[in-house]
Amino acid sequence: RRLVTSLRLHEPLEAKNGSKRRVGPAGDGGYVVWDSGCGLCDSLLSYGADTNIDFEAELSDAGAQVLLFDHTVQAPPRQHPNITFRREALADRDVADPAIHTDNRVAGTIECHL
């Protein structure tokens, strides 16, 4: 009950100039975003591609430049001209050479991606 009360504090009280829109597949991998009618975004940092990049591809189709990171796969499941993939993870510290790690350890901080 306290959780529901806390979550309600994050609900918008008034929404103007747009509406909610689901982007991506109907199941896992889709997200609800705010659509103001001016394009959803110009660029996106996405971590954890795995085998589904439908969300990222839909934004890319709309013109967004996507930087896609995932250290657990060799490559994204499909290519798109607006998607750049790096086999790398997000961490609290830099790692000099992530290629030497075989246990899926970290590769760099968010600051090195901006």
MISENU-330728 format. One record per residue (C-alpha): residue number from 1; residue in three letters; y, x negated, z. Coordinates in steps of 0.5 Angstrom, whole numbers, plus 500, padded with zeros to 3 digits. Layout:
% MISENU-330728
NUM; ALA; Y; X; Z
...
//
This chain:
% MISENU-330728
1; ARG; 500; 500; 500
2; ARG; 505; 494; 502
3; LEU; 503; 491; 495
4; VAL; 505; 497; 491
5; THR; 511; 498; 495
6; SER; 513; 491; 493
7; LEU; 511; 491; 486
8; ARG; 516; 497; 486
9; LEU; 522; 493; 487
10; HIS; 521; 490; 481
11; GLU; 521; 496; 477
12; PRO; 528; 497; 473
13; LEU; 532; 502; 475
14; GLU; 536; 503; 469
15; ALA; 534; 501; 462
16; LYS; 539; 501; 456
17; ASN; 539; 498; 449
18; GLY; 531; 498; 448
19; SER; 524; 500; 450
20; LYS; 518; 497; 452
21; ARG; 513; 495; 446
22; ARG; 506; 492; 446
23; VAL; 505; 486; 442
24; GLY; 498; 483; 441
25; PRO; 491; 486; 441
26; ALA; 490; 492; 444
27; GLY; 485; 489; 449
28; ASP; 486; 482; 453
29; GLY; 491; 478; 450
30; GLY; 497; 483; 449
31; TYR; 503; 483; 452
32; VAL; 508; 489; 454
33; VAL; 515; 486; 452
34; TRP; 522; 489; 452
35; ASP; 524; 490; 445
36; SER; 532; 491; 444
37; GLY; 531; 491; 436
38; CYS; 534; 485; 435
39; GLY; 528; 481; 434
40; LEU; 523; 479; 440
41; CYS; 525; 472; 441
42; ASP; 527; 466; 437
43; SER; 522; 461; 440
44; LEU; 516; 461; 445
45; LEU; 512; 456; 449
46; SER; 505; 459; 450
47; TYR; 500; 455; 454
48; GLY; 492; 457; 454
49; ALA; 491; 459; 447
50; ASP; 483; 459; 448
51; THR; 480; 463; 442
52; ASN; 486; 469; 441
53; ILE; 493; 468; 439
54; ASP; 494; 475; 436
55; PHE; 500; 475; 441
56; GLU; 503; 469; 438
57; ALA; 501; 470; 431
58; GLU; 505; 477; 431
59; LEU; 511; 473; 434
60; SER; 511; 468; 429
61; ASP; 510; 473; 423
62; ALA; 517; 476; 426
63; GLY; 520; 469; 425
64; ALA; 519; 466; 432
65; GLN; 517; 458; 432
66; VAL; 511; 458; 437
67; LEU; 509; 451; 441
68; LEU; 502; 453; 443
69; PHE; 499; 448; 448
70; ASP; 491; 448; 450
71; HIS; 487; 442; 453
72; THR; 481; 446; 453
73; VAL; 480; 447; 445
74; GLN; 480; 442; 439
75; ALA; 485; 447; 435
76; PRO; 488; 454; 435
77; PRO; 483; 459; 432
78; ARG; 487; 460; 426
79; GLN; 493; 457; 423
80; HIS; 500; 459; 422
81; PRO; 506; 456; 419
82; ASN; 511; 458; 425
83; ILE; 506; 455; 430
84; THR; 505; 448; 432
85; PHE; 499; 446; 437
86; ARG; 498; 441; 442
87; ARG; 492; 439; 445
88; GLU; 495; 439; 452
89; ALA; 496; 442; 459
90; LEU; 502; 444; 464
91; ALA; 502; 440; 470
92; ASP; 506; 438; 476
93; ARG; 506; 430; 474
94; ASP; 505; 426; 467
95; VAL; 499; 423; 465
96; ALA; 500; 417; 461
97; ASP; 494; 418; 456
98; PRO; 491; 425; 457
99; ALA; 485; 423; 452
100; ILE; 482; 418; 457
101; HIS; 481; 424; 461
102; THR; 474; 428; 460
103; ASP; 475; 433; 466
104; ASN; 480; 437; 463
105; ARG; 486; 434; 468
106; VAL; 493; 435; 466
107; ALA; 497; 432; 461
108; GLY; 505; 433; 462
109; THR; 510; 437; 466
110; ILE; 514; 443; 463
111; GLU; 520; 438; 462
112; CYS; 517; 434; 457
113; HIS; 516; 440; 453
114; LEU; 523; 442; 453
//
